[in-house]
Amino acid sequence: MNFDILISGAGPAGLRLARALSGHGLRTALVEQQLALDAEAFGHDMTRRLMAQRFA
C-alpha cells in the first residue's frame, strides 16, 4: 500500500493529526507500538482545568 503520510504514535496528537490529514484527502497511515491503547495514552490526567491553565 502507498501512503502520503506515516504517523508514528496513536496518542492524542497522532490521532488528531491522522484525522485532520485524512480529512484533507491524504492517504494516512497511523502506527502504534502498544497492542492496546489505555487511558495513559490519551492523557488521562489532563483535566479541563489543567488544560485551560496550560493553554490559556
BALUMMAR-442344 format. One line per 5 residues: number of its first residue (from 1); their letters; for each residue y, z, x of N, C-alpha, C, O. Coordinates in Angstrom, 3 decimals. Atoms other than C-alpha are relative to their C-alpha. Layout:
<balos>
NUM = A = Y,Z,X,Y,Z,X,Y,Z,X,Y,Z,X  ...
</balos>
This chain:
<balos>
1 = MNFDI = -1.180,0.000,0.834,0.000,0.000,0.000,1.240,0.000,0.877,1.239,0.531,1.987  -1.278,0.033,-0.701,3.553,-0.628,1.066,1.016,0.851,-0.736,1.083,0.848,-1.965  -1.040,-0.853,0.570,6.400,1.807,0.539,1.305,-0.271,0.714,1.319,-0.661,1.882  -1.328,0.103,-0.611,10.119,1.639,1.165,0.363,1.298,0.717,1.043,1.286,1.744  -0.369,-1.321,-0.505,10.388,5.377,1.831,-1.238,0.884,0.053,-2.064,0.857,-0.860
6 = LISGA = 1.036,-1.028,-0.110,7.984,8.068,3.054,0.706,1.343,0.149,1.503,1.538,1.067  -0.605,-1.329,-0.032,8.996,11.657,2.329,-1.087,1.001,0.341,-2.134,1.041,-0.305  0.951,-1.014,-0.438,7.210,14.465,4.111,0.438,1.354,-0.514,1.492,1.862,-0.131  -0.300,-1.324,0.542,7.135,17.728,2.186,0.373,-0.055,-1.465,1.348,-0.701,-1.848  -0.226,-0.005,1.447,6.948,18.364,-1.544,0.653,1.289,-0.461,0.321,1.827,-1.518
11 = GPAGL = -0.796,-1.154,0.414,9.332,21.298,-1.613,1.109,-0.476,-0.928,1.099,-1.628,-1.361  -1.066,0.367,0.928,12.459,21.323,-3.779,0.773,-1.250,0.424,1.039,-2.125,-0.400  -0.781,1.155,-0.465,14.367,18.833,-1.630,-0.830,-1.274,-0.010,-0.356,-2.323,-0.444  0.857,1.186,-0.029,11.445,16.462,-1.135,-0.288,-0.554,-1.377,-0.254,-1.767,-1.585  0.267,0.435,1.369,10.602,16.366,-4.833,1.228,-0.638,-0.624,1.139,-1.674,-1.283
16 = RLARA = -1.243,0.534,0.587,14.204,15.814,-5.832,0.361,-1.351,0.614,0.773,-2.271,-0.093  -0.292,1.254,-0.679,14.701,13.095,-3.228,-0.943,-1.111,-0.456,-0.509,-2.237,-0.703  0.977,1.004,0.444,11.494,11.299,-4.239,0.347,-0.507,-1.391,0.288,-1.708,-1.653  -0.341,0.419,1.365,12.540,11.281,-7.878,1.263,-0.859,-0.010,1.322,-1.877,-0.699  -1.255,0.752,-0.025,16.059,10.080,-7.103,-0.204,-1.407,0.563,0.284,-2.384,-0.004
21 = LSGHG = 0.201,1.310,-0.618,14.941,7.269,-4.820,-0.870,-0.918,-0.845,-0.596,-2.113,-0.958  0.851,0.836,0.857,12.179,6.071,-7.111,0.766,-0.434,-1.242,0.511,-1.510,-1.783  -0.845,0.369,1.133,14.715,6.088,-9.938,0.922,-1.166,0.302,1.402,-1.839,-0.610  -0.815,1.135,-0.429,16.698,3.550,-7.931,-0.861,-1.209,0.359,-0.373,-2.183,0.931  0.878,1.152,-0.202,13.693,1.263,-7.707,-0.690,-0.073,1.355,-1.361,-1.062,1.647
26 = LRTAL = 0.673,0.016,-1.296,12.479,2.196,-4.225,-1.440,0.477,-0.162,-1.712,1.423,-0.901  1.407,-0.422,0.004,8.726,2.439,-3.701,-0.107,1.197,0.929,0.044,1.066,2.144  -0.084,-1.269,-0.712,8.445,6.058,-2.630,-1.360,0.674,0.100,-2.073,0.804,-0.895  1.222,-0.787,-0.219,5.508,7.948,-1.101,0.415,1.405,0.393,1.292,1.595,1.236  -0.279,-1.409,-0.276,5.565,11.741,-1.051,-1.287,0.641,0.493,-2.296,0.629,-0.213
31 = VEQQL = 1.200,-0.643,-0.558,3.102,13.584,1.199,0.277,1.483,0.221,1.392,1.888,0.552  -0.112,-1.445,-0.140,2.434,17.313,1.365,-1.237,0.515,0.718,-2.354,0.096,0.413  1.096,-0.567,-0.773,0.292,19.296,3.800,-0.859,0.956,-0.831,-2.081,0.982,-0.679  0.726,-0.982,0.804,-0.668,22.007,1.300,-0.840,-0.710,-1.070,-0.421,-1.724,-1.628  0.845,0.566,1.046,-3.531,21.272,-1.090,0.538,0.313,-1.387,0.380,-0.485,-2.310
36 = ALDAE = -0.576,-0.404,1.285,-1.785,23.142,-3.913,1.376,0.581,0.251,1.592,1.283,1.239  -1.348,-0.534,-0.137,1.857,23.969,-4.406,0.064,1.348,-0.690,-0.447,1.516,-1.797  -0.151,-1.321,0.597,2.704,27.598,-5.028,1.480,0.298,-0.204,2.340,-0.531,0.091  -1.383,-0.365,0.298,5.844,29.432,-6.030,0.874,-0.015,1.243,2.061,-0.329,1.155  -0.788,-0.033,-1.232,6.945,29.781,-2.404,0.544,-1.377,0.341,1.657,-1.499,0.851
41 = AFGHD = -0.448,1.365,-0.290,7.165,26.015,-2.049,1.222,-0.372,-0.829,1.993,-1.250,-0.442  -1.106,0.320,0.882,9.670,25.979,-4.881,1.126,1.009,0.085,1.984,1.044,-0.797  -1.086,-0.952,-0.194,11.903,28.754,-3.571,0.055,1.046,-1.090,1.100,1.243,-1.711  0.085,-0.962,1.092,10.755,31.440,-5.995,1.014,1.132,0.094,1.330,1.772,-0.909  -0.957,-1.094,-0.138,13.234,33.913,-4.560,1.445,-0.473,-0.165,2.374,0.310,0.033
46 = MTRRL = -1.339,0.534,0.196,16.213,31.669,-5.273,0.417,0.195,-1.455,0.170,-0.670,-2.296  -0.460,-0.268,1.352,17.706,33.236,-8.368,1.285,-0.793,-0.268,1.934,-1.278,0.659  -1.242,0.708,0.354,20.576,31.618,-10.242,1.211,0.662,0.649,2.122,-0.020,1.118  -1.143,-0.718,-0.587,22.937,34.318,-8.981,0.103,-0.282,1.495,1.194,-0.526,2.009  0.003,0.278,-1.427,21.899,33.789,-5.360,0.439,-1.438,0.274,1.218,-1.686,1.194
51 = MAQRF = -0.405,1.397,-0.182,22.250,30.020,-5.690,1.490,-0.168,-0.248,2.155,-0.922,0.461  -1.431,0.078,0.275,25.698,30.464,-7.207,0.815,0.526,1.172,1.866,-0.024,1.500  -0.699,-0.570,-1.149,26.727,32.626,-4.256,-0.063,-0.930,1.192,0.928,-1.091,1.905  0.168,0.871,-1.172,25.352,30.214,-1.665,0.721,-1.324,-0.130,1.211,-1.863,0.862  -0.510,1.353,0.177,26.656,27.007,-3.179,1.307,-0.061,-0.781,1.699,-1.123,-1.265
56 = A = -1.279,-0.025,0.755,29.915,28.117,-4.836,1.122,-0.569,0.834,2.263,-0.631,0.375
</balos>
